[in-house]
Amino acid sequence: MLRVRVRHADTTVVRLPSEVDHENASDIGAGCQELIEEGCATLVLDASDVQYLDSSGVSVIVALSSALDSHAGALRLAALSDHYQQVWRILGLDTLLPVFPTVRAALDGHDAGGRADTGESLDHA
């Protein structure tokens, strides 16, 4: 279910499924947690296929961000649809976890506003 697209050094790109909900959120969280425990310090969640995201999915993303923070890592959410970007802003999550327009932008560390992330620069995977 968890599709790892790119794995390079301590950076991993995972493509989320089209639906992230109560049916699969815990499996997604467990798979990503396993990657973190294996040494992933920068986890990019590619949301380009996501058509449905419920509160369970949002909770898993926030929990993964917290888990990476505690490991001195970073979670980067990329290619979230316009609709869910608006939901993200309404929930105030854009201040906690900015959304990157593309996976490439997430790897480069530039959020939707073009601001560089405060973390170190990443190698291109």
Disulfide bonds with the S-S distance in Angstrom:
none
